[in-house]
Amino acid sequence: MKAHKVLSSQILKKPKPKPVIVISHGHSLFSAPFSSTSQQISFDQSQLPSSSVPQISKISPESLLESVRSSQWHFLKHHSTSLDPSLISTVLFDLHKTPELALKFISHVEFHRLDVKTRCLAIAVASRLPSPKPSLQLLKQTVSSDTASVPVIFDELALARERLGASTTILFDLLIRACCEMKRADEGLQCFYMMKEKGLIPKTETCNDILSTFLKLNRTDSAWVFYAEMFKMRIKSSIYTFNIMINVLCKEGKLKKAKDFIGFMENLGVKPNVVTYNTIIHAYCSRGRVEGAHLFLNAMKSRGIQPDSYTYSSLISGMCKDKRLEEASEMFEKMKEMGLVPSAVTYNTLIDGYCNKGDLEKAFGYRDEMVERGILPTVSTYNLLVHALFMECKMDEADGLVKEMEEKRLVPDQITYNILINGYSRCGNVKKAFRFHDEMLTKGIQPTRVTYTSLIYILSKRNRMKEADDLFEKIMKKGITVDVIMFNALIDGHCANGNMERAFSLLKEMDKLNIPPDDVTYNTLMQGHCREGRVEEARALLDEMKRRGIQPDHVSFNTLISGYSRRGDMKDAMRVCDEMLSIGFNPTLLTYNALIQGFCKNKEGDIAEDLLKEMVSKGITPDDSTYLSLIEGMGNIDRSVESHNAY
């Protein structure tokens, strides 16, 4: 580097003093300021011809090494961009026996600016540290930078390993682990086979990393193929390996094979542990097979393996899903008596169970208990309770909980906002629903499809269909994937507001976007037609449903029965009722109410009374609509008799 370039910035700042050029004698630029033997000679650069301007000597590997060993980090950092890769590589090699110092050096030379060869040498040196974390972090940086493909990185690591005379496989094991932690399983697998080609056997822990990654990515077939490869290469499986494969079987729903696998591992001399049993118990409970889970609980106890908090948490979760809340609560008390500390997840499971049951007193009781025991409620805890309060339209209490969250410095998440927006939408508060939507955006939380569906729902219920359509267009432009539920909310709004043309245009749009309509879509359109007295068109939609492979339900048939009954066409109403019975649907309260109303309207009170007796005999309790129809029908009959007698 020429001297006048080094000094140009100083000249601009301080024009009066003459520039000073340091000429080192036997030392680098870095060592000169700290050397008693260095001399400083001042030149007036303007008095020298350009050819006479002294050159700063290049930094030598020896002087750079001396600067590192004397911890002159501020100089290194300042001049890191002028250090070429070969110089850094030389110093790294010289520091390979002191990896702690080498790591400090790496942190001051801007690792991201190095070429792949130098990076890999740095990683190789760092791999000599007791902890693998620094090397793993550097490997992730290198892989994610995309400066080189993973196979190229592998080859450069092999060269660095050879240069350092290393014999272990740690560099390759760490590369595979880095790929797995970054969920780049195929590249990790590629490294595995590259090791195999070199005659190197990866560690069991490395193989477990690959298996675990395939499991997390739901690539169970790939996990089995790789496990078979481990056997071919005679790589010994650990308890962790077996537990992963049992988890794979559970994820595939093969619970019997998972049970048999325990016998297989025992035959190979590996005893199952608490994780083994917890994996199977969790799988049984997740599939609603709590009794099967209890058998494994007894089996682990008989083998002297003590259940832990996770074991009981899985069983409690299974019982709550099965609506066996009292049993879940009893097991929870037993768990505490054993000295096991429940987690926030266990409490949330019970809170969720009692919220779904509608027992908010018990749900809040568990919330209070967890606070008393020093277990802080999580965002999920509040989400469950706020949602339950909205289900009962207790908006003030829900607001209070949201404020409590803020006081406890718990940050509402996407789910919280969706609950709030949906809750206020269901309770008819448009203003608050949109306020939380705006707050969501200001906090950098992106609204989801669920968020927008709630907003479209409330706009539709408030007959603000122009705004609902505008919002829908905005969603489409944003590239948010819309679904059948969102379309149904919008179609329902237009049907309720009598705009059947727009409702059917949305059905066509669904077909264009390859979003299949469901029974709710067709039921909504049928109801729209029936409101306008166009029952034949509604009947045609029922037939169209069947052609499209959509099974009509109670709502479909009741909609038609109600439509025919309202206009007094009882023959067609009964025909639809017979059709409903023929495919296995029993009449509901809505069915009987529609028929009773129709017969009463036609002054056929005797048939209406017979239907009343029939519904009671089938255990269906009449409601106020039933009796009002009958009273109105009897009034019509009396008026008819009076009119007849007058003649």
Phi, psi and omega per residue, in radians:
M1 nan 2.353 -3.120
K2 -1.334 2.551 -3.039
A3 -1.107 -0.705 -3.058
H4 -1.152 -0.422 3.093
K5 -1.296 -0.657 3.131
V6 -1.127 -0.640 -2.994
L7 -1.649 -0.111 -3.004
S8 -1.041 -0.709 -3.116
S9 -1.168 -0.586 3.125
Q10 -1.222 -0.633 -3.133
I11 -1.112 -0.711 3.137
L12 -1.126 -0.620 -3.097
K13 -1.403 -0.722 -3.069
K14 -2.236 1.554 -3.027
P15 -1.285 -0.388 -2.999
K16 -1.374 -0.910 -3.088
P17 -1.123 2.602 3.112
K18 -1.327 2.486 3.131
P19 -1.145 2.566 3.128
V20 -1.995 2.265 3.093
I21 -1.970 2.203 -3.116
V22 -1.583 2.168 3.050
I23 -1.939 2.000 -3.095
S24 -1.505 2.588 3.118
H25 -1.987 1.671 3.073
G26 1.455 0.038 3.136
H27 -2.310 2.873 3.115
S28 -1.415 3.046 3.048
L29 -1.008 -0.643 -3.104
F30 -1.194 -0.682 -3.067
S31 -1.397 -0.415 -3.059
A32 -0.958 -0.864 -3.089
P33 -1.124 -0.330 -3.093
F34 -1.870 0.111 -3.096
S35 -1.825 2.323 3.115
S36 -1.294 -0.327 -3.104
T37 -1.551 -0.238 -3.121
S38 -1.248 2.578 -3.131
Q39 -2.107 2.557 3.077
Q40 -1.985 2.148 3.137
I41 -2.049 2.235 -3.130
S42 -1.606 2.312 3.050
F43 -2.126 2.455 2.920
D44 -1.500 1.771 -3.012
Q45 -1.042 -0.506 -3.109
S46 -1.193 -0.369 -3.113
Q47 -1.531 -0.121 -3.109
L48 -1.803 2.513 3.012
P49 -1.169 2.690 -3.076
S50 -1.015 -0.571 -3.132
S51 -1.251 -0.291 -3.087
S52 -1.650 -0.073 -3.097
V53 -1.158 2.159 -3.104
P54 -1.106 2.572 3.101
Q55 -1.693 2.449 3.048
I56 -1.311 2.315 -3.116
S57 -1.181 2.535 3.124
K58 -1.172 2.640 3.134
I59 -1.310 2.226 -3.129
S60 -1.588 2.735 3.091
P61 -0.992 -0.668 -3.112
E62 -1.128 -0.783 -3.104
S63 -1.225 -0.621 3.089
L64 -1.139 -0.728 3.103
L65 -1.070 -0.730 3.114
E66 -1.100 -0.687 3.118
S67 -1.113 -0.691 3.118
V68 -1.146 -0.809 -3.099
R69 -1.176 -0.422 3.104
S70 -1.703 0.203 3.042
S71 0.999 0.717 3.089
Q72 -1.503 1.100 -2.996
W73 -1.184 -0.601 -3.107
H74 -1.148 -0.574 3.076
F75 -1.266 -0.692 3.121
L76 -1.082 -0.788 -3.116
K77 -1.118 -0.696 -3.107
H78 -1.146 -0.620 -3.059
H79 -1.886 0.248 -3.046
S80 -1.046 -0.574 -3.095
T81 -1.235 -0.352 -3.121
S82 -1.626 -0.004 3.135
L83 -1.528 2.105 -3.111
D84 -1.431 2.747 -3.064
P85 -0.980 -0.670 -3.114
S86 -1.127 -0.646 3.116
L87 -1.162 -0.787 3.130
I88 -1.108 -0.725 3.137
S89 -1.064 -0.748 -3.141
T90 -1.067 -0.801 -3.130
V91 -1.169 -0.700 3.110
L92 -1.050 -0.741 3.125
F93 -1.096 -0.718 3.129
D94 -1.158 -0.412 -3.114
L95 -1.698 0.133 -2.994
H96 -1.128 -0.363 3.106
K97 -1.515 -0.156 3.057
T98 -2.183 1.260 -3.026
P99 -1.086 -0.476 3.110
E100 -1.091 -0.775 3.130
L101 -1.204 -0.656 3.116
A102 -1.077 -0.689 3.139
L103 -1.141 -0.675 3.083
K104 -1.106 -0.721 3.117
F105 -1.061 -0.799 -3.137
I106 -1.028 -0.686 -3.090
S107 -1.209 -0.262 -3.114
H108 -1.857 0.022 -3.105
V109 -1.984 0.339 3.101
E110 0.975 1.331 -3.066
F111 -0.906 -0.665 -3.073
H112 -1.156 -0.278 -3.135
R113 -1.570 -0.164 -3.069
L114 -1.353 2.716 3.055
D115 -1.359 2.941 -3.015
V116 -1.119 -0.611 3.141
K117 -1.097 -0.817 -3.132
T118 -1.182 -0.704 3.105
R119 -1.012 -0.807 -3.084
C120 -1.154 -0.613 3.065
L121 -1.139 -0.727 3.113
A122 -1.058 -0.737 3.128
I123 -1.135 -0.717 3.137
A124 -1.081 -0.715 3.119
V125 -1.187 -0.764 -3.136
A126 -1.128 -0.444 -3.128
S127 -1.182 -0.199 3.102
R128 -1.412 -0.132 3.099
L129 -1.214 2.693 3.127
P130 -1.071 -0.634 3.137
S131 -1.671 2.392 3.117
P132 -1.403 -0.155 -3.019
K133 -0.988 -0.845 -3.138
P134 -1.017 -0.785 -3.139
S135 -1.116 -0.725 -3.129
L136 -1.090 -0.717 3.132
Q137 -1.144 -0.732 3.124
L138 -1.152 -0.650 3.105
L139 -1.140 -0.726 3.122
K140 -1.095 -0.715 3.101
Q141 -1.063 -0.742 -3.095
T142 -1.188 -0.778 -3.136
V143 -1.148 -0.776 -3.087
S144 -1.261 -0.368 -3.127
S145 -1.241 -0.336 -3.139
D146 1.033 0.429 3.061
T147 -1.276 -0.409 3.105
A148 -2.660 2.682 3.111
S149 -1.266 2.828 -3.135
V150 -1.066 -0.721 3.080
P151 -1.048 -0.654 3.102
V152 -1.144 -0.746 3.099
I153 -1.054 -0.733 3.115
F154 -1.013 -0.834 -3.115
D155 -1.115 -0.691 3.128
E156 -1.192 -0.616 3.065
L157 -1.146 -0.638 3.111
A158 -1.113 -0.718 3.117
L159 -1.163 -0.731 3.117
A160 -1.115 -0.725 3.113
R161 -1.058 -0.736 3.138
E162 -1.165 -0.721 -3.130
R163 -1.105 -0.634 -3.134
L164 -1.491 -0.100 3.114
G165 1.232 0.479 -3.124
A166 -1.389 2.584 -3.119
S167 -2.006 -0.265 -3.113
T168 -1.397 2.916 3.133
T169 -1.731 0.204 -3.000
I170 -0.963 -0.654 -3.127
L171 -1.064 -0.767 -3.121
F172 -1.279 -0.654 3.084
D173 -1.062 -0.740 3.140
L174 -1.198 -0.623 3.100
L175 -1.101 -0.757 3.112
I176 -1.108 -0.736 3.137
R177 -1.105 -0.719 3.120
A178 -1.041 -0.788 3.113
C179 -1.057 -0.744 -3.119
C180 -1.150 -0.750 3.135
E181 -1.153 -0.430 3.082
M182 -1.597 0.123 3.141
K183 1.066 0.542 3.079
R184 -1.840 1.157 -2.993
A185 -1.070 -0.709 -3.086
D186 -1.126 -0.638 3.107
E187 -1.242 -0.615 3.049
G188 -1.096 -0.724 3.119
L189 -1.140 -0.658 3.102
Q190 -1.051 -0.744 3.104
C191 -1.114 -0.657 3.107
F192 -0.999 -0.835 -3.112
Y193 -1.250 -0.489 3.057
M194 -1.194 -0.625 3.044
M195 -1.114 -0.752 -3.126
K196 -1.051 -0.715 3.121
E197 -1.090 -0.534 3.136
K198 -1.507 0.029 -3.136
G199 1.352 0.357 -3.131
L200 -1.789 2.430 -3.141
I201 -1.804 2.048 3.104
P202 -1.115 2.708 3.094
K203 -1.185 2.723 3.076
T204 -1.023 -0.689 -3.135
E205 -1.066 -0.630 3.117
T206 -1.160 -0.749 3.100
C207 -1.099 -0.659 3.105
N208 -1.105 -0.627 3.093
D209 -1.056 -0.758 -3.135
I210 -1.156 -0.811 3.129
L211 -1.045 -0.794 -3.126
S212 -1.085 -0.668 3.132
T213 -1.172 -0.753 3.083
F214 -1.043 -0.688 3.126
L215 -1.099 -0.828 -3.133
K216 -1.092 -0.562 -3.134
L217 -1.535 0.116 -3.125
N218 1.069 0.462 3.114
R219 -1.729 1.182 -3.038
T220 -1.172 -0.601 3.106
D221 -1.072 -0.748 3.121
S222 -1.102 -0.626 3.130
A223 -1.095 -0.740 -3.133
W224 -1.182 -0.688 3.117
V225 -1.083 -0.747 -3.129
F226 -1.216 -0.655 3.132
Y227 -1.103 -0.666 3.090
A228 -1.119 -0.658 3.104
E229 -1.109 -0.680 3.085
M230 -1.020 -0.741 3.140
F231 -1.133 -0.729 3.126
K232 -1.050 -0.671 -3.108
M233 -1.513 0.063 3.126
R234 1.010 0.644 3.051
I235 -1.448 2.110 -3.039
K236 -1.194 2.334 3.096
S237 -1.466 2.446 3.061
S238 -1.739 3.062 3.083
I239 -1.027 -0.605 3.134
Y240 -1.140 -0.681 3.099
T241 -1.047 -0.869 -3.120
F242 -1.081 -0.701 3.134
N243 -1.106 -0.647 3.089
I244 -1.098 -0.801 -3.088
M245 -1.192 -0.566 3.042
I246 -1.152 -0.681 3.088
N247 -1.115 -0.666 3.093
V248 -1.054 -0.818 3.129
L249 -1.084 -0.716 3.125
C250 -1.119 -0.714 3.134
K251 -1.132 -0.544 3.098
E252 -1.393 -0.084 -3.130
G253 1.392 0.222 -3.112
K254 -1.654 1.249 -3.020
L255 -1.222 -0.607 3.118
K256 -1.146 -0.733 3.113
K257 -1.153 -0.583 3.089
A258 -1.108 -0.706 3.100
K259 -1.125 -0.768 3.137
D260 -1.125 -0.526 -3.106
F261 -1.141 -0.485 3.084
I262 -1.092 -0.743 3.095
G263 -1.099 -0.679 3.129
F264 -1.077 -0.775 -3.113
M265 -1.217 -0.604 3.110
E266 -1.155 -0.648 3.097
N267 -1.107 -0.455 3.109
L268 -1.566 0.114 3.064
G269 1.511 0.249 3.136
V270 -1.910 2.102 -3.117
K271 -1.496 2.389 3.094
P272 -1.146 2.655 3.101
N273 -2.098 -2.991 -3.083
V274 -1.093 -0.573 3.126
V275 -1.153 -0.683 3.121
T276 -0.986 -0.918 -3.113
Y277 -1.198 -0.667 3.124
N278 -1.053 -0.666 3.141
T279 -1.064 -0.809 -3.111
I280 -1.262 -0.715 3.130
I281 -1.072 -0.752 3.116
H282 -1.075 -0.721 -3.134
A283 -1.119 -0.786 3.120
Y284 -1.068 -0.784 -3.117
C285 -1.155 -0.658 -3.140
S286 -1.108 -0.483 -3.126
R287 -1.734 0.244 3.081
G288 1.307 0.273 -3.130
R289 -1.809 1.183 -3.044
V290 -1.168 -0.633 -3.127
E291 -1.097 -0.724 3.085
G292 -1.083 -0.667 3.108
A293 -1.099 -0.674 3.120
H294 -1.095 -0.622 3.106
L295 -1.088 -0.703 3.110
F296 -1.239 -0.552 3.066
L297 -1.085 -0.789 3.117
N298 -1.143 -0.674 -3.128
A299 -1.114 -0.750 -3.127
M300 -1.180 -0.629 3.103
K301 -1.135 -0.713 -3.121
S302 -1.139 -0.395 3.123
R303 -1.640 0.105 3.097
G304 1.422 0.246 3.113
I305 -1.693 2.041 -3.079
Q306 -1.411 2.263 3.073
P307 -1.101 2.620 3.101
D308 -2.026 -3.016 -3.107
S309 -1.010 -0.660 -3.116
Y310 -1.137 -0.677 3.126
T311 -1.005 -0.915 -3.091
Y312 -1.209 -0.597 3.113
S313 -1.079 -0.701 3.109
S314 -1.119 -0.775 -3.136
L315 -1.133 -0.735 3.116
I316 -1.090 -0.723 3.112
S317 -1.084 -0.771 3.122
G318 -1.075 -0.730 3.130
M319 -1.164 -0.698 3.125
C320 -1.114 -0.724 3.110
K321 -1.116 -0.545 -3.137
D322 -1.511 0.107 -3.138
K323 1.065 0.497 3.071
R324 -1.748 1.139 -2.972
L325 -1.210 -0.626 -3.141
E326 -1.129 -0.738 3.103
E327 -1.126 -0.674 3.124
A328 -1.099 -0.741 3.132
S329 -1.142 -0.680 3.114
E330 -1.114 -0.765 3.118
M331 -1.136 -0.612 3.110
F332 -1.093 -0.757 3.106
E333 -1.134 -0.699 3.127
K334 -1.108 -0.686 3.126
M335 -1.051 -0.771 -3.135
K336 -1.195 -0.645 3.109
E337 -1.085 -0.536 3.132
M338 -1.354 -0.059 3.126
G339 1.528 0.143 3.115
L340 -1.452 2.392 -3.097
V341 -1.630 2.055 3.117
P342 -1.208 2.583 3.095
S343 -1.621 2.990 3.070
A344 -1.042 -0.565 3.140
V345 -1.094 -0.736 3.140
T346 -1.116 -0.797 3.102
Y347 -1.057 -0.748 -3.135
N348 -1.089 -0.607 3.110
T349 -1.076 -0.804 3.136
L350 -1.191 -0.723 3.111
I351 -1.043 -0.766 3.123
D352 -1.076 -0.767 3.141
G353 -1.040 -0.829 -3.116
Y354 -1.282 -0.522 3.037
C355 -1.113 -0.765 3.125
N356 -1.120 -0.545 3.115
K357 -1.325 -0.354 -3.091
G358 1.587 0.148 3.120
D359 -1.623 1.389 -3.069
L360 -1.229 -0.487 3.120
E361 -1.066 -0.794 3.129
K362 -1.184 -0.702 -3.135
A363 -1.073 -0.835 3.121
F364 -1.182 -0.500 3.076
G365 -1.068 -0.738 3.101
Y366 -1.188 -0.614 3.082
R367 -1.080 -0.780 -3.140
D368 -1.133 -0.671 -3.136
E369 -1.126 -0.725 -3.123
M370 -1.136 -0.608 3.099
V371 -1.161 -0.752 3.124
E372 -1.064 -0.602 -3.119
R373 -1.482 0.069 3.102
G374 1.415 0.253 3.093
I375 -1.701 2.000 -3.057
L376 -1.266 2.267 3.038
P377 -1.057 2.494 -3.123
T378 -1.711 3.073 3.061
V379 -1.025 -0.660 3.123
S380 -1.079 -0.669 3.109
T381 -1.001 -0.886 -3.125
Y382 -1.154 -0.657 3.119
N383 -1.020 -0.772 -3.132
L384 -1.092 -0.793 -3.088
L385 -1.223 -0.735 3.122
V386 -1.089 -0.756 3.128
H387 -1.066 -0.756 -3.141
A388 -1.108 -0.688 3.120
L389 -1.134 -0.689 3.107
F390 -1.149 -0.607 3.127
M391 -1.074 -0.451 3.100
E392 -1.805 0.202 3.136
C393 0.981 0.597 3.080
K394 -1.632 1.283 -2.992
M395 -1.194 -0.654 -3.126
D396 -1.107 -0.747 3.126
E397 -1.168 -0.656 3.100
A398 -1.096 -0.743 3.078
D399 -1.033 -0.721 3.136
G400 -1.077 -0.695 3.120
L401 -1.172 -0.663 3.117
V402 -1.107 -0.731 3.090
K403 -1.109 -0.681 3.115
E404 -1.093 -0.691 3.069
M405 -0.994 -0.825 -3.110
E406 -1.111 -0.693 3.120
E407 -1.108 -0.606 3.133
K408 -1.507 0.121 3.114
R409 1.029 0.595 3.022
L410 -1.596 2.203 -3.065
V411 -1.507 2.093 3.091
P412 -1.030 2.442 3.132
D413 -1.838 -3.010 -3.113
Q414 -1.015 -0.696 -3.127
I415 -1.146 -0.730 3.122
T416 -0.982 -0.875 -3.102
Y417 -1.133 -0.656 3.102
N418 -1.115 -0.672 3.106
I419 -1.124 -0.797 -3.124
L420 -1.115 -0.807 -3.124
I421 -1.145 -0.757 3.121
N422 -1.152 -0.724 -3.124
G423 -1.080 -0.850 3.135
Y424 -1.194 -0.521 3.072
S425 -1.148 -0.813 -3.130
R426 -1.120 -0.584 -3.138
C427 -1.532 0.018 3.008
G428 1.481 0.273 -3.121
N429 -1.729 1.544 -3.082
V430 -1.089 -0.756 -3.053
K431 -1.032 -0.836 -3.110
K432 -1.225 -0.641 3.129
A433 -1.032 -0.804 -3.134
F434 -1.294 -0.489 3.087
R435 -1.124 -0.736 3.122
F436 -1.222 -0.536 3.060
H437 -1.105 -0.770 3.129
D438 -1.156 -0.702 3.119
E439 -1.105 -0.672 3.105
M440 -1.008 -0.798 -3.125
L441 -1.160 -0.731 -3.114
T442 -1.142 -0.459 3.135
K443 -1.572 0.085 3.087
G444 1.366 0.273 3.107
I445 -1.692 2.089 -3.071
Q446 -1.352 2.230 3.066
P447 -1.066 2.581 3.140
T448 -1.849 -3.137 3.063
R449 -1.017 -0.674 3.140
V450 -1.089 -0.738 3.124
T451 -0.999 -0.915 -3.070
Y452 -1.181 -0.573 3.096
T453 -1.087 -0.727 3.115
S454 -1.092 -0.739 -3.127
L455 -1.175 -0.703 3.085
I456 -1.124 -0.674 -3.139
Y457 -1.035 -0.861 -3.076
I458 -1.224 -0.641 3.088
L459 -1.088 -0.683 3.130
S460 -1.148 -0.738 -3.130
K461 -1.173 -0.439 3.124
R462 -1.643 0.207 3.120
N463 1.077 0.453 3.141
R464 -1.754 1.119 -2.973
M465 -1.249 -0.516 3.097
K466 -1.099 -0.779 3.123
E467 -1.144 -0.666 3.122
A468 -1.104 -0.767 3.115
D469 -1.131 -0.723 3.128
D470 -1.097 -0.733 3.125
L471 -1.120 -0.698 3.129
F472 -1.082 -0.757 3.112
E473 -1.096 -0.693 3.129
K474 -1.091 -0.727 3.126
I475 -1.090 -0.781 -3.134
M476 -1.078 -0.739 -3.139
K477 -1.155 -0.560 3.123
K478 -1.241 -0.242 3.140
G479 1.467 0.243 3.104
I480 -1.306 2.291 -3.111
T481 -1.244 2.063 3.114
V482 -1.547 2.749 -3.128
D483 -2.304 -3.104 -3.079
V484 -1.127 -0.552 -3.115
I485 -1.160 -0.744 3.120
M486 -1.138 -0.768 3.102
F487 -1.052 -0.731 -3.131
N488 -1.077 -0.691 3.121
A489 -1.088 -0.726 -3.122
L490 -1.260 -0.733 3.112
I491 -1.086 -0.728 3.132
D492 -1.042 -0.750 3.129
G493 -1.065 -0.794 -3.128
H494 -1.208 -0.638 3.093
C495 -1.140 -0.764 -3.133
A496 -1.114 -0.506 -3.135
N497 -1.665 0.153 3.032
G498 1.374 0.183 -3.139
N499 -1.700 1.306 -3.070
M500 -1.208 -0.520 3.129
E501 -1.063 -0.822 3.115
R502 -1.143 -0.661 3.138
A503 -1.052 -0.766 -3.127
F504 -1.287 -0.475 3.073
S505 -1.179 -0.556 3.083
L506 -1.207 -0.617 3.079
L507 -1.091 -0.727 3.100
K508 -1.129 -0.671 3.133
E509 -1.126 -0.627 3.083
M510 -1.042 -0.766 3.139
D511 -1.103 -0.690 3.124
K512 -1.105 -0.645 -3.103
L513 -1.543 0.095 -3.117
N514 1.010 0.679 3.051
I515 -1.837 1.822 -3.069
P516 -1.165 2.296 3.046
P517 -1.193 2.770 3.103
D518 -2.109 -2.981 -3.115
D519 -1.092 -0.574 3.128
V520 -1.125 -0.725 3.122
T521 -0.987 -0.902 -3.093
Y522 -1.218 -0.661 3.105
N523 -1.067 -0.690 3.132
T524 -1.115 -0.784 3.131
L525 -1.152 -0.673 3.100
M526 -1.102 -0.753 3.116
Q527 -1.086 -0.677 3.104
G528 -1.058 -0.778 3.105
H529 -1.129 -0.763 -3.094
C530 -1.138 -0.580 3.089
R531 -1.045 -0.573 -3.123
E532 -1.617 0.095 3.117
G533 1.372 0.215 -3.114
R534 -1.700 1.205 -3.022
V535 -1.239 -0.574 3.138
E536 -1.078 -0.721 3.102
E537 -1.118 -0.636 3.098
A538 -1.146 -0.704 3.117
R539 -1.081 -0.682 3.125
A540 -1.112 -0.600 3.107
L541 -1.173 -0.627 3.084
L542 -1.064 -0.745 3.123
D543 -1.157 -0.657 3.117
E544 -1.138 -0.665 3.077
M545 -0.949 -0.865 -3.098
K546 -1.072 -0.731 -3.141
R547 -1.074 -0.586 -3.117
R548 -1.506 0.083 3.094
G549 1.387 0.312 3.118
I550 -1.716 2.103 -3.073
Q551 -1.332 2.104 3.059
P552 -1.098 2.623 3.125
D553 -2.111 -2.953 3.123
H554 -0.940 -0.746 -3.081
V555 -1.083 -0.727 -3.129
S556 -1.020 -0.901 -3.094
F557 -1.208 -0.724 -3.140
N558 -1.111 -0.590 3.102
T559 -1.078 -0.786 3.131
L560 -1.205 -0.751 3.138
I561 -1.040 -0.762 3.125
S562 -1.135 -0.716 3.136
G563 -1.085 -0.818 3.130
Y564 -1.172 -0.698 -3.088
S565 -1.145 -0.673 -3.107
R566 -1.083 -0.551 3.126
R567 -1.729 0.155 3.029
G568 1.379 0.252 -3.138
D569 -1.577 1.355 -2.968
M570 -1.346 -0.418 3.094
K571 -1.117 -0.811 3.121
D572 -1.183 -0.613 3.117
A573 -1.083 -0.790 3.141
M574 -1.205 -0.564 3.108
R575 -1.111 -0.747 3.100
V576 -1.147 -0.659 3.119
C577 -1.086 -0.750 3.104
D578 -1.100 -0.701 3.120
E579 -1.085 -0.706 3.131
M580 -1.097 -0.759 3.136
L581 -1.140 -0.630 -3.068
S582 -1.153 -0.444 3.141
I583 -1.785 0.223 2.985
G584 1.712 0.110 3.091
F585 -1.635 2.206 3.075
N586 -1.511 2.587 3.113
P587 -1.071 2.543 3.119
T588 -1.908 -3.121 3.079
L589 -0.989 -0.725 -3.140
L590 -1.100 -0.657 3.121
T591 -1.072 -0.909 -3.106
Y592 -1.114 -0.725 3.137
N593 -1.060 -0.729 3.138
A594 -1.121 -0.772 -3.128
L595 -1.178 -0.767 3.136
I596 -1.072 -0.752 3.119
Q597 -1.064 -0.738 -3.121
G598 -1.152 -0.796 -3.131
F599 -1.180 -0.646 3.093
C600 -1.124 -0.685 3.131
K601 -1.101 -0.590 3.141
N602 -1.526 0.173 3.136
K603 1.060 0.603 3.074
E604 -1.930 1.127 -3.055
G605 -1.104 -0.553 -3.127
D606 -1.081 -0.770 3.134
I607 -1.152 -0.674 3.128
A608 -1.080 -0.734 3.129
E609 -1.155 -0.666 3.093
D610 -1.077 -0.693 3.119
L611 -1.157 -0.609 3.093
L612 -1.091 -0.803 3.121
K613 -1.079 -0.730 -3.119
E614 -1.092 -0.765 -3.097
M615 -1.177 -0.656 3.114
V616 -1.150 -0.700 3.140
S617 -1.127 -0.430 3.134
K618 -1.610 0.137 3.077
G619 1.435 0.269 3.117
I620 -1.700 2.074 -3.090
T621 -1.429 2.167 3.097
P622 -1.114 2.637 3.089
D623 -2.031 -3.018 -3.085
D624 -1.067 -0.588 3.127
S625 -1.094 -0.664 3.141
T626 -1.073 -0.893 -3.072
Y627 -1.220 -0.628 3.101
L628 -1.089 -0.698 3.103
S629 -1.102 -0.740 -3.132
L630 -1.168 -0.757 3.137
I631 -1.094 -0.760 3.128
E632 -1.116 -0.681 3.131
G633 -1.137 -0.748 3.115
M634 -1.114 -0.639 3.099
G635 -1.112 -0.696 3.122
N636 -1.122 -0.684 -3.136
I637 -1.156 -0.773 -3.139
D638 -1.067 -0.755 -3.139
R639 -1.127 -0.628 3.132
S640 -1.156 -0.716 3.141
V641 -1.141 -0.772 3.132
E642 -1.047 -0.730 -3.130
S643 -1.125 -0.680 -3.124
H644 -1.191 -0.743 -3.127
N645 -1.147 -0.513 -3.130
A646 -1.100 -0.502 3.122
Y647 -1.462 nan nan
